[in-house]
Amino acid sequence: MELKDLNGPDLTGAVWRKSSRSGNNGGECVEVAGNLPGVIAVRDSKNPAGPALVFGPSEWSAFLGGVKGGEFDV
């Protein structure tokens, strides 16, 4: 049985970036860090000290494919 770190990966070295489409109005934005080995992290830009969602590369790739394919258009 593999033990998992319940605290998640160390995000200390994460380089966070925000979409250029987000603007600078302090709105509802997310930031993504893709510079960490084996994980992609996503956080709320209004709460940078808060929790982050962490995805594996294949999960992130599938999500991006869905975005580009219009699966999440409302």
Predicted model as a PDB file, atoms N, CA, C, CB and O in Angstrom, pLDDT in the B-factor column:
MODEL        1                                                                  
ATOM      1  N   MET A   1       0.842  -1.178   0.000  1.00 46.00           N  
ATOM      2  CA  MET A   1       0.000   0.000   0.000  1.00 46.00           C  
ATOM      3  C   MET A   1       0.887   1.241   0.000  1.00 46.00           C  
ATOM      4  CB  MET A   1      -0.958  -0.002   1.218  1.00 46.00           C  
ATOM      5  O   MET A   1       1.837   1.334   0.777  1.00 46.00           O  
ATOM      6  N   GLU A   2       0.574   2.182  -0.867  1.00 46.00           N  
ATOM      7  CA  GLU A   2       1.344   3.419  -0.965  1.00 46.00           C  
ATOM      8  C   GLU A   2       0.742   4.476  -0.041  1.00 46.00           C  
ATOM      9  CB  GLU A   2       1.380   3.929  -2.428  1.00 46.00           C  
ATOM     10  O   GLU A   2      -0.465   4.713  -0.056  1.00 46.00           O  
ATOM     11  N   LEU A   3       1.594   5.103   0.756  1.00 44.00           N  
ATOM     12  CA  LEU A   3       1.139   6.181   1.627  1.00 44.00           C  
ATOM     13  C   LEU A   3       1.220   7.498   0.871  1.00 44.00           C  
ATOM     14  CB  LEU A   3       1.980   6.241   2.929  1.00 44.00           C  
ATOM     15  O   LEU A   3       2.197   7.761   0.169  1.00 44.00           O  
ATOM     16  N   LYS A   4       0.203   8.312   1.015  1.00 50.00           N  
ATOM     17  CA  LYS A   4       0.191   9.605   0.345  1.00 50.00           C  
ATOM     18  C   LYS A   4       0.352  10.712   1.368  1.00 50.00           C  
ATOM     19  CB  LYS A   4      -1.106   9.796  -0.460  1.00 50.00           C  
ATOM     20  O   LYS A   4      -0.118  10.600   2.501  1.00 50.00           O  
ATOM     21  N   ASP A   5       1.012  11.770   0.966  1.00 54.00           N  
ATOM     22  CA  ASP A   5       1.184  12.942   1.815  1.00 54.00           C  
ATOM     23  C   ASP A   5      -0.145  13.682   1.869  1.00 54.00           C  
ATOM     24  CB  ASP A   5       2.329  13.872   1.286  1.00 54.00           C  
ATOM     25  O   ASP A   5      -0.581  14.253   0.870  1.00 54.00           O  
ATOM     26  N   LEU A   6      -0.781  13.672   3.018  1.00 59.00           N  
ATOM     27  CA  LEU A   6      -2.091  14.313   3.164  1.00 59.00           C  
ATOM     28  C   LEU A   6      -2.009  15.826   3.050  1.00 59.00           C  
ATOM     29  CB  LEU A   6      -2.709  13.938   4.496  1.00 59.00           C  
ATOM     30  O   LEU A   6      -3.027  16.488   2.845  1.00 59.00           O  
ATOM     31  N   ASN A   7      -0.822  16.376   3.178  1.00 70.00           N  
ATOM     32  CA  ASN A   7      -0.654  17.815   3.042  1.00 70.00           C  
ATOM     33  C   ASN A   7      -0.449  18.227   1.585  1.00 70.00           C  
ATOM     34  CB  ASN A   7       0.519  18.283   3.885  1.00 70.00           C  
ATOM     35  O   ASN A   7      -0.434  19.420   1.284  1.00 70.00           O  
ATOM     36  N   GLY A   8      -0.293  17.282   0.697  1.00 78.00           N  
ATOM     37  CA  GLY A   8      -0.084  17.576  -0.712  1.00 78.00           C  
ATOM     38  C   GLY A   8       1.367  17.906  -0.992  1.00 78.00           C  
ATOM     39  O   GLY A   8       2.206  17.899  -0.091  1.00 78.00           O  
ATOM     40  N   PRO A   9       1.652  18.195  -2.249  1.00 88.00           N  
ATOM     41  CA  PRO A   9       3.036  18.503  -2.626  1.00 88.00           C  
ATOM     42  C   PRO A   9       3.474  19.862  -2.092  1.00 88.00           C  
ATOM     43  CB  PRO A   9       3.191  18.470  -4.145  1.00 88.00           C  
ATOM     44  O   PRO A   9       2.650  20.728  -1.798  1.00 88.00           O  
ATOM     45  N   ASP A  10       4.766  20.024  -1.976  1.00 90.00           N  
ATOM     46  CA  ASP A  10       5.330  21.299  -1.538  1.00 90.00           C  
ATOM     47  C   ASP A  10       5.239  22.295  -2.686  1.00 90.00           C  
ATOM     48  CB  ASP A  10       6.808  21.129  -1.063  1.00 90.00           C  
ATOM     49  O   ASP A  10       5.855  22.090  -3.732  1.00 90.00           O  
ATOM     50  N   LEU A  11       4.486  23.360  -2.505  1.00 93.00           N  
ATOM     51  CA  LEU A  11       4.286  24.371  -3.543  1.00 93.00           C  
ATOM     52  C   LEU A  11       5.145  25.615  -3.315  1.00 93.00           C  
ATOM     53  CB  LEU A  11       2.823  24.766  -3.604  1.00 93.00           C  
ATOM     54  O   LEU A  11       4.927  26.649  -3.947  1.00 93.00           O  
ATOM     55  N   THR A  12       6.122  25.511  -2.410  1.00 90.00           N  
ATOM     56  CA  THR A  12       6.963  26.656  -2.070  1.00 90.00           C  
ATOM     57  C   THR A  12       7.632  27.277  -3.293  1.00 90.00           C  
ATOM     58  CB  THR A  12       8.018  26.238  -1.073  1.00 90.00           C  
ATOM     59  O   THR A  12       7.705  28.502  -3.394  1.00 90.00           O  
ATOM     60  N   GLY A  13       8.115  26.471  -4.208  1.00 94.00           N  
ATOM     61  CA  GLY A  13       8.823  26.990  -5.378  1.00 94.00           C  
ATOM     62  C   GLY A  13       7.929  27.282  -6.568  1.00 94.00           C  
ATOM     63  O   GLY A  13       8.423  27.546  -7.664  1.00 94.00           O  
ATOM     64  N   ALA A  14       6.619  27.236  -6.365  1.00 95.00           N  
ATOM     65  CA  ALA A  14       5.691  27.446  -7.479  1.00 95.00           C  
ATOM     66  C   ALA A  14       5.826  28.855  -8.060  1.00 95.00           C  
ATOM     67  CB  ALA A  14       4.248  27.203  -7.021  1.00 95.00           C  
ATOM     68  O   ALA A  14       5.907  29.842  -7.329  1.00 95.00           O  
ATOM     69  N   VAL A  15       5.847  28.920  -9.385  1.00 97.00           N  
ATOM     70  CA  VAL A  15       5.824  30.193 -10.088  1.00 97.00           C  
ATOM     71  C   VAL A  15       4.412  30.330 -10.648  1.00 97.00           C  
ATOM     72  CB  VAL A  15       6.934  30.272 -11.231  1.00 97.00           C  
ATOM     73  O   VAL A  15       4.042  29.648 -11.604  1.00 97.00           O  
ATOM     74  N   TRP A  16       3.634  31.213 -10.044  1.00 96.00           N  
ATOM     75  CA  TRP A  16       2.222  31.372 -10.389  1.00 96.00           C  
ATOM     76  C   TRP A  16       2.061  32.354 -11.534  1.00 96.00           C  
ATOM     77  CB  TRP A  16       1.415  31.840  -9.172  1.00 96.00           C  
ATOM     78  O   TRP A  16       2.736  33.383 -11.587  1.00 96.00           O  
ATOM     79  N   ARG A  17       1.159  32.025 -12.451  1.00 94.00           N  
ATOM     80  CA  ARG A  17       0.853  32.949 -13.546  1.00 94.00           C  
ATOM     81  C   ARG A  17      -0.652  33.031 -13.734  1.00 94.00           C  
ATOM     82  CB  ARG A  17       1.541  32.503 -14.862  1.00 94.00           C  
ATOM     83  O   ARG A  17      -1.386  32.072 -13.492  1.00 94.00           O  
ATOM     84  N   LYS A  18      -1.081  34.184 -14.165  1.00 89.00           N  
ATOM     85  CA  LYS A  18      -2.500  34.450 -14.372  1.00 89.00           C  
ATOM     86  C   LYS A  18      -2.714  34.695 -15.861  1.00 89.00           C  
ATOM     87  CB  LYS A  18      -2.990  35.673 -13.515  1.00 89.00           C  
ATOM     88  O   LYS A  18      -1.837  35.238 -16.533  1.00 89.00           O  
ATOM     89  N   SER A  19      -3.844  34.310 -16.366  1.00 78.00           N  
ATOM     90  CA  SER A  19      -4.150  34.514 -17.781  1.00 78.00           C  
ATOM     91  C   SER A  19      -4.092  35.996 -18.132  1.00 78.00           C  
ATOM     92  CB  SER A  19      -5.536  33.938 -18.123  1.00 78.00           C  
ATOM     93  O   SER A  19      -4.511  36.853 -17.354  1.00 78.00           O  
ATOM     94  N   SER A  20      -3.572  36.277 -19.305  1.00 74.00           N  
ATOM     95  CA  SER A  20      -3.543  37.672 -19.772  1.00 74.00           C  
ATOM     96  C   SER A  20      -4.953  38.194 -20.015  1.00 74.00           C  
ATOM     97  CB  SER A  20      -2.708  37.796 -21.061  1.00 74.00           C  
ATOM     98  O   SER A  20      -5.154  39.406 -20.095  1.00 74.00           O  
ATOM     99  N   ARG A  21      -5.914  37.320 -20.131  1.00 71.00           N  
ATOM    100  CA  ARG A  21      -7.314  37.718 -20.328  1.00 71.00           C  
ATOM    101  C   ARG A  21      -8.000  38.094 -19.019  1.00 71.00           C  
ATOM    102  CB  ARG A  21      -8.085  36.595 -21.001  1.00 71.00           C  
ATOM    103  O   ARG A  21      -9.134  38.572 -19.026  1.00 71.00           O  
ATOM    104  N   SER A  22      -7.322  37.882 -17.909  1.00 73.00           N  
ATOM    105  CA  SER A  22      -7.927  38.161 -16.602  1.00 73.00           C  
ATOM    106  C   SER A  22      -8.025  39.650 -16.309  1.00 73.00           C  
ATOM    107  CB  SER A  22      -7.131  37.487 -15.509  1.00 73.00           C  
ATOM    108  O   SER A  22      -8.920  40.071 -15.576  1.00 73.00           O  
ATOM    109  N   GLY A  23      -7.137  40.448 -16.857  1.00 66.00           N  
ATOM    110  CA  GLY A  23      -7.146  41.872 -16.560  1.00 66.00           C  
ATOM    111  C   GLY A  23      -6.569  42.137 -15.179  1.00 66.00           C  
ATOM    112  O   GLY A  23      -6.079  41.221 -14.519  1.00 66.00           O  
ATOM    113  N   ASN A  24      -6.625  43.370 -14.751  1.00 67.00           N  
ATOM    114  CA  ASN A  24      -6.077  43.764 -13.453  1.00 67.00           C  
ATOM    115  C   ASN A  24      -7.129  44.400 -12.557  1.00 67.00           C  
ATOM    116  CB  ASN A  24      -4.921  44.724 -13.645  1.00 67.00           C  
ATOM    117  O   ASN A  24      -6.803  45.237 -11.715  1.00 67.00           O  
ATOM    118  N   ASN A  25      -8.372  44.016 -12.730  1.00 66.00           N  
ATOM    119  CA  ASN A  25      -9.438  44.639 -11.957  1.00 66.00           C  
ATOM    120  C   ASN A  25      -9.716  43.935 -10.634  1.00 66.00           C  
ATOM    121  CB  ASN A  25     -10.690  44.678 -12.771  1.00 66.00           C  
ATOM    122  O   ASN A  25     -10.684  44.275  -9.953  1.00 66.00           O  
ATOM    123  N   GLY A  26      -8.891  42.964 -10.259  1.00 62.00           N  
ATOM    124  CA  GLY A  26      -9.085  42.258  -8.987  1.00 62.00           C  
ATOM    125  C   GLY A  26     -10.258  41.309  -9.011  1.00 62.00           C  
ATOM    126  O   GLY A  26     -10.784  40.945  -7.959  1.00 62.00           O  
ATOM    127  N   GLY A  27     -10.674  40.903 -10.191  1.00 65.00           N  
ATOM    128  CA  GLY A  27     -11.836  40.037 -10.343  1.00 65.00           C  
ATOM    129  C   GLY A  27     -11.580  38.608  -9.950  1.00 65.00           C  
ATOM    130  O   GLY A  27     -10.606  38.290  -9.268  1.00 65.00           O  
ATOM    131  N   GLU A  28     -12.460  37.769 -10.387  1.00 72.00           N  
ATOM    132  CA  GLU A  28     -12.392  36.355 -10.053  1.00 72.00           C  
ATOM    133  C   GLU A  28     -11.453  35.649 -11.028  1.00 72.00           C  
ATOM    134  CB  GLU A  28     -13.801  35.714 -10.083  1.00 72.00           C  
ATOM    135  O   GLU A  28     -11.850  35.288 -12.136  1.00 72.00           O  
ATOM    136  N   CYS A  29     -10.220  35.457 -10.608  1.00 86.00           N  
ATOM    137  CA  CYS A  29      -9.203  34.866 -11.470  1.00 86.00           C  
ATOM    138  C   CYS A  29      -8.577  33.652 -10.799  1.00 86.00           C  
ATOM    139  CB  CYS A  29      -8.122  35.899 -11.819  1.00 86.00           C  
ATOM    140  O   CYS A  29      -8.611  33.508  -9.577  1.00 86.00           O  
ATOM    141  N   VAL A  30      -8.017  32.803 -11.609  1.00 88.00           N  
ATOM    142  CA  VAL A  30      -7.225  31.694 -11.094  1.00 88.00           C  
ATOM    143  C   VAL A  30      -5.794  31.872 -11.570  1.00 88.00           C  
ATOM    144  CB  VAL A  30      -7.801  30.320 -11.551  1.00 88.00           C  
ATOM    145  O   VAL A  30      -5.534  32.517 -12.585  1.00 88.00           O  
ATOM    146  N   GLU A  31      -4.882  31.296 -10.826  1.00 94.00           N  
ATOM    147  CA  GLU A  31      -3.474  31.292 -11.187  1.00 94.00           C  
ATOM    148  C   GLU A  31      -3.029  29.841 -11.314  1.00 94.00           C  
ATOM    149  CB  GLU A  31      -2.609  32.065 -10.133  1.00 94.00           C  
ATOM    150  O   GLU A  31      -3.513  28.968 -10.592  1.00 94.00           O  
ATOM    151  N   VAL A  32      -2.117  29.593 -12.224  1.00 95.00           N  
ATOM    152  CA  VAL A  32      -1.632  28.246 -12.491  1.00 95.00           C  
ATOM    153  C   VAL A  32      -0.117  28.220 -12.333  1.00 95.00           C  
ATOM    154  CB  VAL A  32      -2.047  27.774 -13.910  1.00 95.00           C  
ATOM    155  O   VAL A  32       0.583  29.125 -12.787  1.00 95.00           O  
ATOM    156  N   ALA A  33       0.374  27.181 -11.689  1.00 96.00           N  
ATOM    157  CA  ALA A  33       1.822  26.952 -11.573  1.00 96.00           C  
ATOM    158  C   ALA A  33       2.128  25.634 -12.264  1.00 96.00           C  
ATOM    159  CB  ALA A  33       2.297  26.930 -10.064  1.00 96.00           C  
ATOM    160  O   ALA A  33       1.649  24.580 -11.847  1.00 96.00           O  
ATOM    161  N   GLY A  34       2.926  25.697 -13.317  1.00 95.00           N  
ATOM    162  CA  GLY A  34       3.279  24.496 -14.059  1.00 95.00           C  
ATOM    163  C   GLY A  34       4.757  24.183 -14.019  1.00 95.00           C  
ATOM    164  O   GLY A  34       5.246  23.379 -14.813  1.00 95.00           O  
ATOM    165  N   ASN A  35       5.472  24.808 -13.104  1.00 96.00           N  
ATOM    166  CA  ASN A  35       6.925  24.620 -13.057  1.00 96.00           C  
ATOM    167  C   ASN A  35       7.374  23.558 -12.056  1.00 96.00           C  
ATOM    168  CB  ASN A  35       7.587  25.923 -12.722  1.00 96.00           C  
ATOM    169  O   ASN A  35       8.574  23.341 -11.890  1.00 96.00           O  
ATOM    170  N   LEU A  36       6.449  22.905 -11.398  1.00 94.00           N  
ATOM    171  CA  LEU A  36       6.812  21.907 -10.385  1.00 94.00           C  
ATOM    172  C   LEU A  36       6.854  20.510 -11.009  1.00 94.00           C  
ATOM    173  CB  LEU A  36       5.809  21.938  -9.201  1.00 94.00           C  
ATOM    174  O   LEU A  36       6.025  20.202 -11.865  1.00 94.00           O  
ATOM    175  N   PRO A  37       7.783  19.672 -10.606  1.00 94.00           N  
ATOM    176  CA  PRO A  37       7.896  18.340 -11.209  1.00 94.00           C  
ATOM    177  C   PRO A  37       6.682  17.465 -10.904  1.00 94.00           C  
ATOM    178  CB  PRO A  37       9.161  17.651 -10.716  1.00 94.00           C  
ATOM    179  O   PRO A  37       6.365  17.194  -9.746  1.00 94.00           O  
ATOM    180  N   GLY A  38       6.008  17.028 -11.974  1.00 93.00           N  
ATOM    181  CA  GLY A  38       4.925  16.061 -11.836  1.00 93.00           C  
ATOM    182  C   GLY A  38       3.572  16.605 -11.440  1.00 93.00           C  
ATOM    183  O   GLY A  38       2.620  15.832 -11.333  1.00 93.00           O  
ATOM    184  N   VAL A  39       3.442  17.903 -11.217  1.00 94.00           N  
ATOM    185  CA  VAL A  39       2.144  18.448 -10.817  1.00 94.00           C  
ATOM    186  C   VAL A  39       1.883  19.805 -11.477  1.00 94.00           C  
ATOM    187  CB  VAL A  39       2.075  18.583  -9.289  1.00 94.00           C  
ATOM    188  O   VAL A  39       2.809  20.536 -11.830  1.00 94.00           O  
ATOM    189  N   ILE A  40       0.612  20.113 -11.628  1.00 96.00           N  
ATOM    190  CA  ILE A  40       0.160  21.440 -12.032  1.00 96.00           C  
ATOM    191  C   ILE A  40      -0.766  21.901 -10.918  1.00 96.00           C  
ATOM    192  CB  ILE A  40      -0.567  21.434 -13.459  1.00 96.00           C  
ATOM    193  O   ILE A  40      -1.709  21.198 -10.554  1.00 96.00           O  
ATOM    194  N   ALA A  41      -0.496  23.079 -10.381  1.00 96.00           N  
ATOM    195  CA  ALA A  41      -1.281  23.589  -9.258  1.00 96.00           C  
ATOM    196  C   ALA A  41      -2.129  24.777  -9.723  1.00 96.00           C  
ATOM    197  CB  ALA A  41      -0.352  24.005  -8.077  1.00 96.00           C  
ATOM    198  O   ALA A  41      -1.709  25.561 -10.575  1.00 96.00           O  
ATOM    199  N   VAL A  42      -3.324  24.894  -9.150  1.00 95.00           N  
ATOM    200  CA  VAL A  42      -4.255  25.971  -9.482  1.00 95.00           C  
ATOM    201  C   VAL A  42      -4.741  26.581  -8.180  1.00 95.00           C  
ATOM    202  CB  VAL A  42      -5.455  25.452 -10.348  1.00 95.00           C  
ATOM    203  O   VAL A  42      -5.088  25.859  -7.245  1.00 95.00           O  
ATOM    204  N   ARG A  43      -4.770  27.917  -8.112  1.00 93.00           N  
ATOM    205  CA  ARG A  43      -5.245  28.588  -6.907  1.00 93.00           C  
ATOM    206  C   ARG A  43      -6.084  29.817  -7.268  1.00 93.00           C  
ATOM    207  CB  ARG A  43      -4.057  28.993  -6.014  1.00 93.00           C  
ATOM    208  O   ARG A  43      -6.066  30.285  -8.406  1.00 93.00           O  
ATOM    209  N   ASP A  44      -6.800  30.316  -6.299  1.00 91.00           N  
ATOM    210  CA  ASP A  44      -7.601  31.530  -6.431  1.00 91.00           C  
ATOM    211  C   ASP A  44      -6.679  32.729  -6.256  1.00 91.00           C  
ATOM    212  CB  ASP A  44      -8.771  31.560  -5.388  1.00 91.00           C  
ATOM    213  O   ASP A  44      -5.995  32.840  -5.239  1.00 91.00           O  
ATOM    214  N   SER A  45      -6.654  33.622  -7.230  1.00 88.00           N  
ATOM    215  CA  SER A  45      -5.741  34.767  -7.163  1.00 88.00           C  
ATOM    216  C   SER A  45      -6.083  35.723  -6.020  1.00 88.00           C  
ATOM    217  CB  SER A  45      -5.763  35.522  -8.479  1.00 88.00           C  
ATOM    218  O   SER A  45      -5.219  36.471  -5.561  1.00 88.00           O  
ATOM    219  N   LYS A  46      -7.330  35.704  -5.560  1.00 88.00           N  
ATOM    220  CA  LYS A  46      -7.716  36.580  -4.449  1.00 88.00           C  
ATOM    221  C   LYS A  46      -7.281  36.024  -3.099  1.00 88.00           C  
ATOM    222  CB  LYS A  46      -9.220  36.792  -4.450  1.00 88.00           C  
ATOM    223  O   LYS A  46      -7.290  36.739  -2.097  1.00 88.00           O  
ATOM    224  N   ASN A  47      -6.899  34.749  -3.073  1.00 90.00           N  
ATOM    225  CA  ASN A  47      -6.522  34.098  -1.818  1.00 90.00           C  
ATOM    226  C   ASN A  47      -5.241  33.279  -2.031  1.00 90.00           C  
ATOM    227  CB  ASN A  47      -7.680  33.187  -1.297  1.00 90.00           C  
ATOM    228  O   ASN A  47      -5.269  32.051  -1.940  1.00 90.00           O  
ATOM    229  N   PRO A  48      -4.120  33.956  -2.313  1.00 89.00           N  
ATOM    230  CA  PRO A  48      -2.896  33.220  -2.638  1.00 89.00           C  
ATOM    231  C   PRO A  48      -2.362  32.350  -1.498  1.00 89.00           C  
ATOM    232  CB  PRO A  48      -1.835  34.186  -3.049  1.00 89.00           C  
ATOM    233  O   PRO A  48      -1.620  31.401  -1.749  1.00 89.00           O  
ATOM    234  N   ALA A  49      -2.721  32.651  -0.276  1.00 90.00           N  
ATOM    235  CA  ALA A  49      -2.268  31.835   0.853  1.00 90.00           C  
ATOM    236  C   ALA A  49      -3.224  30.675   1.118  1.00 90.00           C  
ATOM    237  CB  ALA A  49      -2.132  32.699   2.112  1.00 90.00           C  
ATOM    238  O   ALA A  49      -2.947  29.826   1.966  1.00 90.00           O  
ATOM    239  N   GLY A  50      -4.328  30.633   0.411  1.00 90.00           N  
ATOM    240  CA  GLY A  50      -5.326  29.588   0.611  1.00 90.00           C  
ATOM    241  C   GLY A  50      -4.930  28.287  -0.069  1.00 90.00           C  
ATOM    242  O   GLY A  50      -3.810  28.142  -0.558  1.00 90.00           O  
ATOM    243  N   PRO A  51      -5.857  27.351  -0.091  1.00 91.00           N  
ATOM    244  CA  PRO A  51      -5.557  26.047  -0.677  1.00 91.00           C  
ATOM    245  C   PRO A  51      -5.397  26.111  -2.190  1.00 91.00           C  
ATOM    246  CB  PRO A  51      -6.646  25.061  -0.324  1.00 91.00           C  
ATOM    247  O   PRO A  51      -5.884  27.032  -2.845  1.00 91.00           O  
ATOM    248  N   ALA A  52      -4.715  25.128  -2.722  1.00 93.00           N  
ATOM    249  CA  ALA A  52      -4.530  24.994  -4.172  1.00 93.00           C  
ATOM    250  C   ALA A  52      -5.006  23.610  -4.593  1.00 93.00           C  
ATOM    251  CB  ALA A  52      -3.030  25.218  -4.581  1.00 93.00           C  
ATOM    252  O   ALA A  52      -4.879  22.641  -3.845  1.00 93.00           O  
ATOM    253  N   LEU A  53      -5.551  23.532  -5.789  1.00 93.00           N  
ATOM    254  CA  LEU A  53      -5.880  22.240  -6.384  1.00 93.00           C  
ATOM    255  C   LEU A  53      -4.638  21.759  -7.117  1.00 93.00           C  
ATOM    256  CB  LEU A  53      -7.123  22.338  -7.353  1.00 93.00           C  
ATOM    257  O   LEU A  53      -3.932  22.555  -7.735  1.00 93.00           O  
ATOM    258  N   VAL A  54      -4.369  20.464  -7.052  1.00 95.00           N  
ATOM    259  CA  VAL A  54      -3.176  19.912  -7.675  1.00 95.00           C  
ATOM    260  C   VAL A  54      -3.590  18.777  -8.611  1.00 95.00           C  
ATOM    261  CB  VAL A  54      -2.164  19.410  -6.600  1.00 95.00           C  
ATOM    262  O   VAL A  54      -4.350  17.884  -8.237  1.00 95.00           O  
ATOM    263  N   PHE A  55      -3.072  18.836  -9.835  1.00 95.00           N  
ATOM    264  CA  PHE A  55      -3.408  17.855 -10.857  1.00 95.00           C  
ATOM    265  C   PHE A  55      -2.145  17.218 -11.406  1.00 95.00           C  
ATOM    266  CB  PHE A  55      -4.216  18.500 -11.987  1.00 95.00           C  
ATOM    267  O   PHE A  55      -1.077  17.831 -11.417  1.00 95.00           O  
ATOM    268  N   GLY A  56      -2.279  15.992 -11.856  1.00 95.00           N  
ATOM    269  CA  GLY A  56      -1.188  15.342 -12.563  1.00 95.00           C  
ATOM    270  C   GLY A  56      -1.179  15.828 -14.006  1.00 95.00           C  
ATOM    271  O   GLY A  56      -2.166  16.390 -14.477  1.00 95.00           O  
ATOM    272  N   PRO A  57      -0.071  15.614 -14.709  1.00 94.00           N  
ATOM    273  CA  PRO A  57       0.027  16.093 -16.091  1.00 94.00           C  
ATOM    274  C   PRO A  57      -1.072  15.552 -17.012  1.00 94.00           C  
ATOM    275  CB  PRO A  57       1.368  15.721 -16.654  1.00 94.00           C  
ATOM    276  O   PRO A  57      -1.591  16.299 -17.841  1.00 94.00           O  
ATOM    277  N   SER A  58      -1.433  14.282 -16.887  1.00 95.00           N  
ATOM    278  CA  SER A  58      -2.468  13.722 -17.771  1.00 95.00           C  
ATOM    279  C   SER A  58      -3.839  14.296 -17.446  1.00 95.00           C  
ATOM    280  CB  SER A  58      -2.504  12.191 -17.655  1.00 95.00           C  
ATOM    281  O   SER A  58      -4.645  14.518 -18.350  1.00 95.00           O  
ATOM    282  N   GLU A  59      -4.114  14.539 -16.170  1.00 95.00           N  
ATOM    283  CA  GLU A  59      -5.387  15.163 -15.789  1.00 95.00           C  
ATOM    284  C   GLU A  59      -5.475  16.581 -16.345  1.00 95.00           C  
ATOM    285  CB  GLU A  59      -5.546  15.183 -14.253  1.00 95.00           C  
ATOM    286  O   GLU A  59      -6.508  16.989 -16.876  1.00 95.00           O  
ATOM    287  N   TRP A  60      -4.388  17.319 -16.217  1.00 95.00           N  
ATOM    288  CA  TRP A  60      -4.357  18.703 -16.698  1.00 95.00           C  
ATOM    289  C   TRP A  60      -4.506  18.744 -18.219  1.00 95.00           C  
ATOM    290  CB  TRP A  60      -3.043  19.397 -16.270  1.00 95.00           C  
ATOM    291  O   TRP A  60      -5.227  19.584 -18.756  1.00 95.00           O  
ATOM    292  N   SER A  61      -3.830  17.844 -18.896  1.00 96.00           N  
ATOM    293  CA  SER A  61      -3.916  17.778 -20.346  1.00 96.00           C  
ATOM    294  C   SER A  61      -5.349  17.473 -20.802  1.00 96.00           C  
ATOM    295  CB  SER A  61      -2.951  16.716 -20.884  1.00 96.00           C  
ATOM    296  O   SER A  61      -5.843  18.067 -21.760  1.00 96.00           O  
ATOM    297  N   ALA A  62      -6.005  16.549 -20.108  1.00 96.00           N  
ATOM    298  CA  ALA A  62      -7.402  16.224 -20.442  1.00 96.00           C  
ATOM    299  C   ALA A  62      -8.308  17.426 -20.206  1.00 96.00           C  
ATOM    300  CB  ALA A  62      -7.896  15.020 -19.607  1.00 96.00           C  
ATOM    301  O   ALA A  62      -9.202  17.692 -21.009  1.00 96.00           O  
ATOM    302  N   PHE A  63      -8.090  18.150 -19.124  1.00 94.00           N  
ATOM    303  CA  PHE A  63      -8.873  19.359 -18.844  1.00 94.00           C  
ATOM    304  C   PHE A  63      -8.676  20.398 -19.944  1.00 94.00           C  
ATOM    305  CB  PHE A  63      -8.479  19.953 -17.476  1.00 94.00           C  
ATOM    306  O   PHE A  63      -9.649  20.949 -20.460  1.00 94.00           O  
ATOM    307  N   LEU A  64      -7.421  20.667 -20.304  1.00 93.00           N  
ATOM    308  CA  LEU A  64      -7.147  21.652 -21.359  1.00 93.00           C  
ATOM    309  C   LEU A  64      -7.768  21.227 -22.684  1.00 93.00           C  
ATOM    310  CB  LEU A  64      -5.634  21.847 -21.531  1.00 93.00           C  
ATOM    311  O   LEU A  64      -8.282  22.063 -23.427  1.00 93.00           O  
ATOM    312  N   GLY A  65      -7.723  19.935 -22.981  1.00 96.00           N  
ATOM    313  CA  GLY A  65      -8.365  19.431 -24.197  1.00 96.00           C  
ATOM    314  C   GLY A  65      -9.864  19.692 -24.185  1.00 96.00           C  
ATOM    315  O   GLY A  65     -10.451  20.038 -25.210  1.00 96.00           O  
ATOM    316  N   GLY A  66     -10.482  19.523 -23.016  1.00 95.00           N  
ATOM    317  CA  GLY A  66     -11.912  19.803 -22.885  1.00 95.00           C  
ATOM    318  C   GLY A  66     -12.225  21.273 -23.059  1.00 95.00           C  
ATOM    319  O   GLY A  66     -13.221  21.633 -23.686  1.00 95.00           O  
ATOM    320  N   VAL A  67     -11.375  22.126 -22.504  1.00 90.00           N  
ATOM    321  CA  VAL A  67     -11.562  23.576 -22.663  1.00 90.00           C  
ATOM    322  C   VAL A  67     -11.466  23.949 -24.131  1.00 90.00           C  
ATOM    323  CB  VAL A  67     -10.514  24.368 -21.839  1.00 90.00           C  
ATOM    324  O   VAL A  67     -12.329  24.647 -24.662  1.00 90.00           O  
ATOM    325  N   LYS A  68     -10.409  23.480 -24.782  1.00 93.00           N  
ATOM    326  CA  LYS A  68     -10.206  23.803 -26.198  1.00 93.00           C  
ATOM    327  C   LYS A  68     -11.302  23.210 -27.071  1.00 93.00           C  
ATOM    328  CB  LYS A  68      -8.844  23.299 -26.666  1.00 93.00           C  
ATOM    329  O   LYS A  68     -11.630  23.769 -28.118  1.00 93.00           O  
ATOM    330  N   GLY A  69     -11.871  22.088 -26.653  1.00 95.00           N  
ATOM    331  CA  GLY A  69     -12.936  21.414 -27.419  1.00 95.00           C  
ATOM    332  C   GLY A  69     -14.325  21.953 -27.127  1.00 95.00           C  
ATOM    333  O   GLY A  69     -15.304  21.479 -27.704  1.00 95.00           O  
ATOM    334  N   GLY A  70     -14.428  22.948 -26.230  1.00 94.00           N  
ATOM    335  CA  GLY A  70     -15.716  23.558 -25.935  1.00 94.00           C  
ATOM    336  C   GLY A  70     -16.597  22.792 -24.962  1.00 94.00           C  
ATOM    337  O   GLY A  70     -17.788  23.085 -24.854  1.00 94.00           O  
ATOM    338  N   GLU A  71     -16.042  21.816 -24.250  1.00 94.00           N  
ATOM    339  CA  GLU A  71     -16.847  21.031 -23.313  1.00 94.00           C  
ATOM    340  C   GLU A  71     -17.409  21.855 -22.164  1.00 94.00           C  
ATOM    341  CB  GLU A  71     -16.025  19.906 -22.758  1.00 94.00           C  
ATOM    342  O   GLU A  71     -18.425  21.479 -21.578  1.00 94.00           O  
ATOM    343  N   PHE A  72     -16.778  22.956 -21.836  1.00 89.00           N  
ATOM    344  CA  PHE A  72     -17.182  23.717 -20.669  1.00 89.00           C  
ATOM    345  C   PHE A  72     -17.830  25.049 -21.024  1.00 89.00           C  
ATOM    346  CB  PHE A  72     -15.997  23.953 -19.788  1.00 89.00           C  
ATOM    347  O   PHE A  72     -18.062  25.876 -20.142  1.00 89.00           O  
ATOM    348  N   ASP A  73     -18.122  25.267 -22.288  1.00 82.00           N  
ATOM    349  CA  ASP A  73     -18.769  26.517 -22.682  1.00 82.00           C  
ATOM    350  C   ASP A  73     -20.176  26.579 -22.089  1.00 82.00           C  
ATOM    351  CB  ASP A  73     -18.822  26.647 -24.227  1.00 82.00           C  
ATOM    352  O   ASP A  73     -20.916  25.595 -22.081  1.00 82.00           O  
ATOM    353  N   VAL A  74     -20.509  27.740 -21.608  1.00 72.00           N  
ATOM    354  CA  VAL A  74     -21.852  27.932 -21.035  1.00 72.00           C  
ATOM    355  C   VAL A  74     -22.631  28.959 -21.822  1.00 72.00           C  
ATOM    356  CB  VAL A  74     -21.764  28.362 -19.567  1.00 72.00           C  
ATOM    357  O   VAL A  74     -23.779  29.252 -21.489  1.00 72.00           O  
TER     358      VAL A  74                                                      
ENDMDL                                                                          
END                                                                             
